[in-house]
Amino acid sequence: MIRFILRRLAGLVFVMVGVSIITFALSQLVPVDPAASALGQNAREDQIQAYRKELGLDQPAPVQYFNYVRRLLQGDFGQSIRTRRPVADDLRDFFPATMELSLAAMLVAVVLGIALGILAALRRNSLADGAARVFALVGGSLPIFFVGLLMLALFYSKLRWLPGPGRLDAVLRPPERITGMYTLDSVLTGNWPIFQNSLRHLILPAVTLGYFSTAVVLRMTRSAMLEVLGQDYVRTAQAKGLRDRVVILRHALRNAMIPVLTTIGIVFGSLLSGAVLTETIFGWPGLGRYATTSVTSLDLPAVMGVTLVAAVVYPLVNLLVDIGYNFLDPRISVR
């Protein structure tokens, strides 16, 4: 297991090298001068040239790339043209918000998706199966921005059950920073009023983002369960007189979880890369909003930093999925 993990982490190095080359090459192809764009239309030519020199944009492309790699090895992602802060500091501020939202959305997707998928498979072609399939169809068809606006209009504007955009009420201060996730930090510091408020702010964006993921997990769980329930070992377990709960959870679900775990890994990786629409609608200061704003303002160092984070997230999530395979099915050898 340790050798397998080390090999995958070593492969991550080559992924990072490839992504850094591709992102740097694309940044060179952008037909706009980032320095001129950052200084605005009223900037003089001498100011633009001085800023280009400050950013190192006056050097040849190979020199710029090797300087960029050298800074990356030192943990320096460059300086954001828009915020005038180190990109590493921006990522450190925005990534925990996306992590918190993604974990909450994934919890919604896993709990609802697996539960409804099992119910639909056990009640195949029944009313419950039809309702679950309609739920999945609607979740996969409705745009996220429409679901988000509907949630805000219903639960915030009309019913007043939940708060609106943002991570906290405007009059409250964030908890002492430990992880950057407000709900977790408030628990670790014992700040229960902040925990309650941050949790209520998290519900609407998490349900909105998790609804689409729930539909994906539900369909995969139903399909995998239907395939497993027809296997001989399941019928044998039923013939031996085992309780239905034992047959479903221990024999059927454990084997059906292998493709479901793959789906969960793919969905979670995409959520961590930045849920742009959800974060924009709910005013959530996460990686998705940061990436969108950076792209529209031609903040190339920030865009490259977000791309590298996304490139790290996917292999790490895939690594966790591969490790999970081994625990679900001992026949799957890490070797």
Backbone torsions as a table, in degrees:
resi	resn	phi	psi	omega
1	MET	NA	-44.3	-179.2
2	ILE	-65.1	-42.5	178.8
3	ARG	-63.8	-38.9	178.5
4	PHE	-62.5	-45.3	179.9
5	ILE	-63.5	-41.9	179.8
6	LEU	-64.1	-38.7	178.2
7	ARG	-64.4	-41.3	179.7
8	ARG	-67.2	-38.3	177.9
9	LEU	-67.5	-35.3	175.8
10	ALA	-65.3	-38.1	175.7
11	GLY	-64.2	-27.4	178.5
12	LEU	-62.9	-30.8	178.6
13	VAL	-61.7	-44.2	179.6
14	PHE	-66.9	-34.9	175.9
15	VAL	-62.1	-44.6	-179.6
16	MET	-63.4	-39.9	178.8
17	VAL	-63.5	-46.5	179.3
18	GLY	-62.2	-43.4	-179.5
19	VAL	-66.2	-39.5	179.8
20	SER	-63.7	-39.0	178.7
21	ILE	-66.0	-45.6	-177.2
22	ILE	-65.4	-46.6	-178.7
23	THR	-65.8	-38.2	178.8
24	PHE	-67.1	-41.3	179.0
25	ALA	-62.8	-41.1	178.4
26	LEU	-65.7	-36.5	179.0
27	SER	-65.5	-29.1	178.2
28	GLN	-74.7	-21.9	-177.8
29	LEU	-87.4	-7.7	179.9
30	VAL	-65.8	123.2	-173.9
31	PRO	-81.1	34.9	-179.2
32	VAL	-137.1	141.0	176.9
33	ASP	-80.0	114.1	-178.9
34	PRO	-61.1	-34.2	-179.5
35	ALA	-66.5	-44.8	179.1
36	ALA	-66.1	-38.0	178.6
37	SER	-65.7	-37.6	-178.6
38	ALA	-71.7	-36.1	-177.1
39	LEU	-82.1	-19.3	178.0
40	GLY	94.9	174.3	-174.9
41	GLN	-72.4	-23.7	-176.7
42	ASN	-87.1	1.3	-178.3
43	ALA	-72.4	142.1	176.3
44	ARG	-80.1	162.0	-177.7
45	GLU	-64.0	-39.5	179.8
46	ASP	-65.1	-34.5	177.0
47	GLN	-67.1	-40.4	179.4
48	ILE	-63.7	-44.2	-179.0
49	GLN	-66.2	-37.7	178.5
50	ALA	-65.7	-39.0	178.9
51	TYR	-70.1	-37.2	175.6
52	ARG	-60.4	-40.7	179.0
53	LYS	-67.2	-37.4	178.3
54	GLU	-63.7	-37.6	179.3
55	LEU	-82.6	-9.5	-177.9
56	GLY	80.6	16.3	-177.6
57	LEU	-80.4	-6.8	179.1
58	ASP	-85.7	-4.6	-178.5
59	GLN	-90.7	161.5	177.3
60	PRO	-61.0	154.6	-176.4
61	ALA	-58.1	-44.5	178.8
62	PRO	-60.5	-37.9	179.0
63	VAL	-66.6	-41.0	177.5
64	GLN	-60.7	-40.9	-178.4
65	TYR	-66.1	-47.0	-178.3
66	PHE	-66.6	-33.2	173.7
67	ASN	-65.5	-38.0	178.7
68	TYR	-64.7	-44.6	179.0
69	VAL	-64.9	-40.2	179.4
70	ARG	-61.7	-40.3	178.0
71	ARG	-68.7	-37.1	178.7
72	LEU	-61.2	-40.9	179.9
73	LEU	-64.3	-20.4	176.8
74	GLN	-95.8	6.3	-179.1
75	GLY	80.1	16.6	-179.0
76	ASP	-104.8	113.4	179.0
77	PHE	-90.3	5.9	-176.8
78	GLY	93.6	-178.3	-179.0
79	GLN	-110.4	134.2	179.2
80	SER	-68.4	131.5	178.3
81	ILE	-70.9	-32.5	-175.6
82	ARG	-80.4	-49.7	-175.7
83	THR	-90.7	-12.6	-177.3
84	ARG	58.1	30.6	176.5
85	ARG	-121.6	159.8	172.5
86	PRO	-60.0	136.3	-179.5
87	VAL	-61.0	-35.1	178.9
88	ALA	-59.8	-37.8	177.9
89	ASP	-68.4	-39.6	177.3
90	ASP	-62.9	-44.3	179.7
91	LEU	-63.9	-37.1	179.1
92	ARG	-66.2	-29.0	179.0
93	ASP	-82.2	-39.3	-171.5
94	PHE	-91.3	-31.0	-175.4
95	PHE	-64.6	-40.8	178.6
96	PRO	-59.5	-33.2	178.2
97	ALA	-65.3	-42.0	177.0
98	THR	-67.4	-38.2	177.5
99	MET	-61.8	-44.2	179.8
100	GLU	-63.2	-45.5	180.0
101	LEU	-66.1	-40.5	-178.6
102	SER	-66.7	-41.3	178.6
103	LEU	-64.2	-41.8	178.8
104	ALA	-66.4	-42.7	178.8
105	ALA	-65.4	-37.8	179.5
106	MET	-68.8	-34.2	176.0
107	LEU	-63.0	-43.1	176.7
108	VAL	-61.3	-45.0	-176.5
109	ALA	-66.3	-42.9	-176.4
110	VAL	-69.5	-47.1	-177.5
111	VAL	-65.0	-51.9	-178.2
112	LEU	-71.3	-43.2	-175.8
113	GLY	-63.8	-46.4	-179.1
114	ILE	-69.8	-42.8	-178.9
115	ALA	-63.0	-47.4	-179.7
116	LEU	-70.4	-32.4	176.8
117	GLY	-65.6	-41.0	177.0
118	ILE	-64.9	-45.0	179.7
119	LEU	-60.9	-42.3	-179.3
120	ALA	-66.0	-37.4	179.9
121	ALA	-70.4	-39.6	-179.3
122	LEU	-72.5	-27.3	-179.7
123	ARG	-112.2	49.1	-174.7
124	ARG	-57.3	134.0	178.6
125	ASN	64.4	17.1	176.2
126	SER	-96.8	-179.0	178.0
127	LEU	-63.6	-39.6	178.7
128	ALA	-64.2	-40.4	177.5
129	ASP	-63.3	-44.5	179.3
130	GLY	-62.9	-40.6	179.6
131	ALA	-65.7	-40.7	179.1
132	ALA	-65.7	-39.1	179.6
133	ARG	-68.7	-37.2	175.3
134	VAL	-65.4	-41.9	177.4
135	PHE	-57.9	-44.3	179.5
136	ALA	-68.5	-39.0	179.9
137	LEU	-64.3	-44.0	178.9
138	VAL	-65.4	-42.5	-179.7
139	GLY	-63.6	-35.1	179.1
140	GLY	-82.1	-13.9	-175.8
141	SER	-100.7	-37.2	-177.3
142	LEU	-70.5	134.6	174.9
143	PRO	-64.7	145.8	-177.7
144	ILE	-62.6	-37.9	-177.7
145	PHE	-65.3	-32.7	178.0
146	PHE	-68.9	-43.8	178.2
147	VAL	-62.3	-41.9	179.7
148	GLY	-63.7	-45.5	178.4
149	LEU	-64.6	-36.8	177.9
150	LEU	-65.3	-41.9	178.0
151	MET	-61.6	-44.5	-179.9
152	LEU	-64.6	-43.0	-178.2
153	ALA	-65.1	-36.5	-175.0
154	LEU	-83.7	-55.3	-170.4
155	PHE	-88.7	-18.4	179.7
156	TYR	-105.6	-52.3	-174.9
157	SER	-76.5	-42.2	-173.4
158	LYS	-92.8	-57.4	-174.3
159	LEU	-82.7	-24.6	-179.0
160	ARG	60.6	33.3	179.2
161	TRP	-83.3	-32.0	-174.6
162	LEU	-130.7	154.7	180.0
163	PRO	-73.3	169.5	-176.9
164	GLY	-89.9	-150.1	-175.5
165	PRO	-61.6	160.5	179.7
166	GLY	103.1	168.6	179.4
167	ARG	-94.9	-21.7	179.0
168	LEU	-147.3	161.8	170.1
169	ASP	-61.9	149.3	-175.0
170	ALA	-62.2	-26.4	-176.3
171	VAL	-84.9	-6.3	-177.0
172	LEU	-101.9	149.9	177.4
173	ARG	-100.0	146.4	179.1
174	PRO	-62.2	155.1	177.8
175	PRO	-69.6	167.5	176.5
176	GLU	-57.0	129.5	-172.8
177	ARG	-74.7	123.2	171.9
178	ILE	-123.6	-55.0	177.8
179	THR	-111.1	-16.8	-174.9
180	GLY	91.4	-10.0	175.5
181	MET	-93.4	116.7	-170.4
182	TYR	-60.6	-42.6	-177.1
183	THR	-64.2	-44.0	-179.2
184	LEU	-70.4	-42.9	-179.1
185	ASP	-64.3	-38.1	179.3
186	SER	-67.3	-33.5	176.2
187	VAL	-69.2	-44.1	-178.2
188	LEU	-65.2	-31.3	179.7
189	THR	-96.3	-1.0	178.6
190	GLY	72.4	24.2	-179.8
191	ASN	-93.6	83.1	-171.9
192	TRP	-71.4	-34.6	174.8
193	PRO	-61.3	-40.2	177.9
194	ILE	-68.6	-36.5	177.9
195	PHE	-62.1	-45.7	-180.0
196	GLN	-62.6	-43.4	-177.9
197	ASN	-69.2	-43.1	-179.9
198	SER	-68.0	-33.8	177.7
199	LEU	-66.7	-41.0	178.8
200	ARG	-66.1	-36.8	176.3
201	HIS	-68.1	-26.4	-176.5
202	LEU	-79.7	-22.9	-170.8
203	ILE	-62.0	-53.1	-174.7
204	LEU	-62.5	-51.1	178.8
205	PRO	-65.0	-33.3	179.8
206	ALA	-68.5	-41.7	178.3
207	VAL	-67.4	-40.6	178.5
208	THR	-60.8	-49.9	-179.1
209	LEU	-70.2	-34.7	-177.5
210	GLY	-78.0	-17.2	-178.4
211	TYR	-63.7	-46.5	178.4
212	PHE	-63.3	-42.7	179.4
213	SER	-66.3	-34.1	177.2
214	THR	-60.4	-41.9	179.6
215	ALA	-61.5	-41.1	-179.7
216	VAL	-66.6	-47.2	-178.7
217	VAL	-65.7	-38.8	180.0
218	LEU	-60.8	-48.7	-178.5
219	ARG	-62.6	-42.1	-179.8
220	MET	-67.9	-40.6	178.8
221	THR	-62.9	-45.0	179.3
222	ARG	-60.9	-46.3	-179.1
223	SER	-63.4	-43.9	-179.1
224	ALA	-68.0	-39.3	179.4
225	MET	-66.1	-40.6	178.6
226	LEU	-61.7	-38.3	179.1
227	GLU	-69.0	-40.8	-176.8
228	VAL	-73.1	-37.8	-177.3
229	LEU	-63.5	-18.7	177.9
230	GLY	-92.1	3.0	-178.9
231	GLN	-78.6	158.0	-176.4
232	ASP	-65.3	-38.6	-175.6
233	TYR	-67.0	-28.1	176.9
234	VAL	-71.6	-43.5	178.3
235	ARG	-65.6	-34.9	177.1
236	THR	-65.0	-42.8	178.9
237	ALA	-63.1	-38.1	177.3
238	GLN	-68.0	-38.6	-179.7
239	ALA	-67.9	-27.0	179.0
240	LYS	-75.8	-6.7	177.1
241	GLY	89.8	15.2	177.7
242	LEU	-67.2	150.2	179.1
243	ARG	-64.3	150.7	-178.0
244	ASP	-59.5	-38.2	-179.5
245	ARG	-62.1	-41.0	-179.9
246	VAL	-67.5	-41.9	-179.5
247	VAL	-63.8	-43.7	-175.9
248	ILE	-71.3	-49.8	-172.8
249	LEU	-79.8	-41.9	-173.8
250	ARG	-87.5	-37.1	-175.0
251	HIS	-97.8	-50.7	-173.8
252	ALA	-80.9	-53.6	-173.0
253	LEU	-64.5	-38.2	-177.2
254	ARG	-62.0	-39.6	178.1
255	ASN	-77.4	-31.3	178.0
256	ALA	-72.9	-17.7	-175.6
257	MET	-73.3	-14.1	-177.2
258	ILE	-63.1	-54.2	175.2
259	PRO	-67.4	-30.0	178.1
260	VAL	-65.9	-39.9	178.7
261	LEU	-63.3	-37.8	175.7
262	THR	-60.6	-45.3	179.0
263	THR	-62.7	-42.5	179.3
264	ILE	-61.3	-41.6	179.2
265	GLY	-62.7	-43.8	179.6
266	ILE	-63.9	-45.2	-178.7
267	VAL	-65.1	-44.0	-177.9
268	PHE	-65.6	-38.1	176.6
269	GLY	-61.7	-40.2	179.0
270	SER	-69.7	-34.6	178.1
271	LEU	-65.6	-42.3	-178.8
272	LEU	-68.0	-26.3	179.2
273	SER	-68.2	-15.1	176.9
274	GLY	124.4	112.1	177.4
275	ALA	-89.1	89.9	-168.7
276	VAL	-62.7	-53.1	-174.6
277	LEU	-64.5	-45.0	-178.7
278	THR	-63.2	-43.8	-179.6
279	GLU	-67.0	-32.9	179.0
280	THR	-70.7	-44.9	-177.6
281	ILE	-65.0	-41.6	-174.7
282	PHE	-96.6	11.6	178.1
283	GLY	58.4	36.7	-175.6
284	TRP	-89.8	116.3	-174.2
285	PRO	-78.5	71.3	-176.8
286	GLY	-112.0	-169.5	-175.8
287	LEU	-67.9	-32.6	-179.5
288	GLY	-64.6	-47.7	178.0
289	ARG	-64.4	-39.5	179.8
290	TYR	-62.6	-42.1	179.5
291	ALA	-66.6	-42.7	-179.2
292	THR	-63.0	-46.6	179.4
293	THR	-63.8	-37.4	180.0
294	SER	-67.3	-38.8	179.2
295	VAL	-65.9	-45.6	-177.6
296	THR	-67.8	-25.2	178.6
297	SER	-99.3	8.6	179.0
298	LEU	56.0	40.0	177.0
299	ASP	-85.9	83.6	-171.9
300	LEU	-64.0	-42.0	177.1
301	PRO	-58.1	-39.4	179.5
302	ALA	-68.6	-41.5	179.2
303	VAL	-62.5	-42.8	179.5
304	MET	-66.6	-35.8	177.8
305	GLY	-65.5	-43.3	178.0
306	VAL	-63.8	-39.7	179.7
307	THR	-62.6	-41.3	178.9
308	LEU	-66.3	-37.2	177.1
309	VAL	-63.2	-44.3	178.7
310	ALA	-63.6	-36.7	179.3
311	ALA	-67.1	-27.6	177.3
312	VAL	-80.5	-36.6	-174.9
313	VAL	-62.1	-48.8	-174.4
314	TYR	-61.4	-49.3	177.9
315	PRO	-62.3	-36.1	179.7
316	LEU	-67.5	-40.9	177.2
317	VAL	-65.1	-41.3	177.3
318	ASN	-62.6	-35.5	176.7
319	LEU	-63.6	-44.1	178.1
320	LEU	-63.6	-36.5	177.7
321	VAL	-64.6	-43.8	179.3
322	ASP	-63.0	-37.6	176.6
323	ILE	-66.6	-38.7	178.2
324	GLY	-63.6	-33.3	176.3
325	TYR	-55.8	-42.6	-175.7
326	ASN	-66.1	-31.5	179.0
327	PHE	-79.8	-31.6	179.5
328	LEU	-73.9	-38.7	-176.7
329	ASP	-134.8	103.2	-178.9
330	PRO	-60.7	-17.2	179.6
331	ARG	-70.9	-21.1	179.0
332	ILE	-80.4	110.6	-178.0
333	SER	-87.5	135.5	175.6
334	VAL	-62.7	-30.3	179.3
335	ARG	-62.6	NA	NA
